[in-house]
Amino acid sequence: MAEKKLLIVDDSEIDRMLLKSILCDEFDLIEAENGYVALEIILKKTEDIDAILLDVSMPVIDGFGVLSIMQENGINNIPVFLITAEATKVNIERAAQFNISEFIGKPFERDMVLTRIKSKLGVVIKHKLTEDDIKYTNIYINDLKAVYKKYLVNLGEDHTHYARMTDLMKILLSKYSVITAGIEFERAQIEIISNAAYFADIGYMLIPSNSIYRATKRDETMGDSLYQSHTYLGAEIIKLNRSAHCEYFVQVCTDICTHHHERFDGKGYPYKIPGEKLSAYSQMCILVHEFDNLFFRYREHSGKQFDFVISELSQDVGAVNPEIFSLLSSSKFNISMYYNAKT
């Protein structure tokens, strides 16, 4: 996957230099010294931008002015991080009007900046998991799962759906590591990524008085913005854990929470990010979610029913990367055995 390209918009040359020193080893960077230069780049689409780091306080046209013009021109598919010395209540409320919840505080903290941007863009953190990382991550997963499962049960939702998603992710990730050249997940990574899929919809916990069933049915009284907000709200829940030992899980899980409704053709939500810019595991999560919804309802899980579900899913052209979709078909035997063992 090519390096992600970031646009840094800040009238302070010193702040731009500081951000470049933090990000230059991980990202392709371009910069704008004011809002007008930034808008010229954004509106004319002279660069393929994956995210924008946007200073709130700039002369003539500030960060919110840039966001307003982007909104007027229908540009809502680029994740934005607002740079501010103080995330005040007013700024947070104004940012929410543009569906933005990401702030980068000044002075910049290197690890925090890198982790939050990588999490949003689905860039895998490059570090080897230690025994303590695995130990404390599993404790966190089990504690969080107990809380979320209780929430699902209280609403009368099928928590076993998310458990099956976890198991299906293990099957696909194992297959992906075998057939994909140059990309291999270690066993501990597969366990962590698979468990992250369990929490894909955890953001609904922050949407009061609406069950997952109603949200799935897209109750018109909720509105699309509220319906879609469970994606980044889920990421905010996961990011409450700031333990260094859980960093990999938090990165993966916030990615899945945020992007599991994006599409390969760029027509998903909340950011309309095309599939080539999404992590492989966030697309797998999309796929296993839809597959289980269709396949589990059958009393018998035969090869014929498996093929029918694959055929149904294939009708939604552009939903996921064809390479990811092929993992499902090639895992037919293991998946059928898994479901038959469950019934």
Secondary structure as the mmCIF struct_conf table of DSSP 4:
data_model
#
loop_
_struct_conf.conf_type_id
_struct_conf.id
_struct_conf.beg_label_comp_id
_struct_conf.beg_label_asym_id
_struct_conf.beg_label_seq_id
_struct_conf.end_label_comp_id
_struct_conf.end_label_asym_id
_struct_conf.end_label_seq_id
HELX_LH_PP_P HELX_LH_PP_P1 ALA A 2 LYS A 4
STRN STRN1 LYS A 5 VAL A 9
BEND BEND1 ASP A 11 ASP A 11
HELX_RH_AL_P HELX_RH_AL_P1 GLU A 13 LEU A 23
TURN_TY1_P TURN_TY1_P1 CYS A 24 GLU A 26
BEND BEND2 PHE A 27 PHE A 27
STRN STRN2 ASP A 28 ALA A 32
BEND BEND3 GLU A 33 ASN A 34
HELX_RH_AL_P HELX_RH_AL_P2 GLY A 35 LYS A 44
TURN_TY1_P TURN_TY1_P2 LYS A 45 LYS A 45
BEND BEND4 GLU A 47 GLU A 47
BEND BEND5 ASP A 50 ASP A 50
STRN STRN3 ALA A 51 ASP A 55
BEND BEND6 VAL A 56 VAL A 56
BEND BEND7 PRO A 59 ILE A 61
HELX_RH_AL_P HELX_RH_AL_P3 GLY A 63 GLU A 72
TURN_TY1_P TURN_TY1_P3 ASN A 73 GLY A 74
BEND BEND8 ILE A 78 ILE A 78
STRN STRN4 VAL A 80 THR A 84
BEND BEND9 ALA A 85 ALA A 85
HELX_RH_AL_P HELX_RH_AL_P4 LYS A 89 ALA A 96
TURN_TY1_P TURN_TY1_P4 GLN A 97 ASN A 99
STRN STRN5 PHE A 103 GLY A 105
BEND BEND10 LYS A 106 PRO A 107
HELX_LH_PP_P HELX_LH_PP_P2 PHE A 108 PHE A 108
HELX_RH_AL_P HELX_RH_AL_P5 ARG A 110 LEU A 121
TURN_TY1_P TURN_TY1_P5 GLY A 122 GLY A 122
HELX_LH_PP_P HELX_LH_PP_P3 VAL A 123 ILE A 125
HELX_LH_PP_P HELX_LH_PP_P4 LYS A 128 THR A 130
HELX_RH_AL_P HELX_RH_AL_P6 GLU A 131 LEU A 155
TURN_TY1_P TURN_TY1_P6 GLY A 156 GLY A 156
HELX_RH_AL_P HELX_RH_AL_P7 HIS A 159 ILE A 179
BEND BEND11 THR A 180 THR A 180
TURN_TY1_P TURN_TY1_P7 ALA A 181 GLY A 182
HELX_RH_AL_P HELX_RH_AL_P8 ARG A 187 ALA A 197
TURN_TY1_P TURN_TY1_P8 TYR A 198 ASP A 201
HELX_RH_3T_P HELX_RH_3T_P1 ILE A 202 LEU A 206
BEND BEND12 ILE A 207 ILE A 207
TURN_TY1_P TURN_TY1_P9 PRO A 208 SER A 209
HELX_RH_AL_P HELX_RH_AL_P9 ILE A 212 THR A 216
TURN_TY1_P TURN_TY1_P10 LYS A 217 ARG A 218
TURN_TY1_P TURN_TY1_P11 GLU A 220 MET A 222
HELX_RH_AL_P HELX_RH_AL_P10 ASP A 224 GLN A 228
TURN_TY1_P TURN_TY1_P12 SER A 229 SER A 229
HELX_RH_AL_P HELX_RH_AL_P11 HIS A 230 ILE A 238
TURN_TY1_P TURN_TY1_P13 LYS A 239 LEU A 240
HELX_RH_3T_P HELX_RH_3T_P2 ALA A 244 CYS A 246
HELX_RH_AL_P HELX_RH_AL_P12 GLU A 247 HIS A 259
TURN_TY1_P TURN_TY1_P14 HIS A 260 HIS A 261
TURN_TY1_P TURN_TY1_P15 PHE A 264 ASP A 265
BEND BEND13 GLY A 266 GLY A 266
BEND BEND14 TYR A 269 TYR A 271
HELX_RH_3T_P HELX_RH_3T_P3 GLY A 275 LYS A 277
BEND BEND15 LEU A 278 LEU A 278
HELX_RH_AL_P HELX_RH_AL_P13 ALA A 280 PHE A 295
TURN_TY1_P TURN_TY1_P16 PHE A 296 ARG A 297
BEND BEND16 TYR A 298 GLU A 300
HELX_RH_AL_P HELX_RH_AL_P14 GLY A 303 SER A 314
TURN_TY1_P TURN_TY1_P17 GLN A 315 GLN A 315
BEND BEND17 ASP A 316 ASP A 316
TURN_TY1_P TURN_TY1_P18 VAL A 317 GLY A 318
BEND BEND18 ALA A 319 VAL A 320
HELX_RH_AL_P HELX_RH_AL_P15 PRO A 322 SER A 330
TURN_TY1_P TURN_TY1_P19 SER A 331 SER A 331
HELX_RH_AL_P HELX_RH_AL_P16 LYS A 332 LYS A 342
#
